[in-house]
Amino acid sequence: MNTAIKLVLIAAVVAGGIFGYKKYFGAPSEACAAYQAFAEALARAQYSKAKKLSTDQALEYVEEDSQPVMFMGRAVAHHATMTNSIAGDVTGVSYKIESETASDDGSEVDIAAVQSVYRYRPGARAVGGGTVARFRHTAHVRLEGSKWKVSSFEQEQVED
């Protein structure tokens, strides 16, 4: 085989390897990192952090999610507090990014992802471990000045 053909084939394999590594193991884009920070803040009930990372409809989502649950006309607890007391504390969060589509000028990004939230109830480690809840997210992230902010956000639970 010709040396030039061998070099082209080697270059193609190396380029494919670099692309694959970046796609599956590389650091997320700044927009994706902002979405992940926002979604993790929601999962951990860190509402002040989520508010700083959001605007527009996503900010309204955080405001609504952070409201206390009413029981017999009285505020009892936040959604996350009730979930933590039943399902256990969040011990980890991971993401599978299904798609990330940027606008032509790169200032807006649509993200579709599945978030996995890992929890352990007190004593659960001794009797078989914790639970995993999965949520499908669609988010629109926008560059505002020098910061990426989530401007719209939808979440639905995924059944395994």
Order of alpha helices (4+ residues) and beta strands (2+ residues): alpha-alpha-alpha-alpha-beta-beta-alpha-beta-beta-beta-beta
